[in-house]
Amino acid sequence: MKDQSWKYTILLAQDNSNDWMLVEQAFLEIDLSSDLFFVQDGIELLQYLRKQGRFTGSTPAPRPDLILLDLNMPRKDGRQALAEIKTDPDLRSIPVVVLTNSDTQEDILRTYDLGGAGFIIKPQNFEGMVEVAKVLKQYWFEVVELVSAERVK
């Protein structure tokens, strides 16, 4: 069993602020010890990960243990961002789980082809998001061994 006192970093790339709040409330509901950071599109996601733009200097942007990625975002969508993450040697070890409204087989296949670690269709209510949060917590933070940020220097 893993150390339950460890605080995880989750980065949510999502352009809808209502979905931000839904995910945040679901993680609070299940008492996941995590720091949750938000970006609005693929450009901000990559800037966050590379500590560029508004994420340089004193703005906190710790390396995430898990990225939750929406596919349909402005400027740079999740498909493009996922492709860039998984071809970057410094970023590709970060697990990326797609959390999106899309349910097309094409998007599911492309997610896995690009190196995505999972594909979840967004639940339409809070109870459903709490169930998703429970599964994410159990799998990613209790079962799976993640690469620690200290080892990725």
VENSULDA-V989651 format. One record per backbone hydrogen bond with DSSP energy under -0.5 kcal/mol. CO is the residue of the C=O (numbers start at 0). NH is the residue of the N-H. Records with the same first field share a line. If there is no record, write none. Layout:
# VENSULDA-V989651
CO=NH  NH
This chain:
# VENSULDA-V989651
1=3
2=5
5=7
7=9  34
8=64  65
9=11  36
10=12  67
11=13  38
12=69
14=16
15=19
16=20
17=21
18=22
19=23
20=24
21=25
22=26
23=27
24=28
25=29
26=31
27=30
30=32
31=33
32=7
33=35
34=9  36
36=11
38=13
40=44
41=45
42=46
43=47
44=48
45=49
46=50  51
47=50
51=54
52=55
55=58
64=94
65=10
66=68  96
67=12
68=98
70=72  77  78
73=41  75
75=41
76=80
77=81
78=82
79=83
80=84
81=85
82=86
83=86  87
84=87
86=88
87=90  91
90=93
92=94
94=66  96
95=97  116  117
96=68
97=119
99=121
103=107
104=108
105=109
106=110
107=111
108=112
109=113
110=115
111=114
117=97
119=99  121
124=128
125=129
126=130
127=131
128=132
129=133
130=134
131=135
132=136
133=137
134=138
135=139  140
136=140
137=141  142
138=142  143
143=145
147=150
148=151
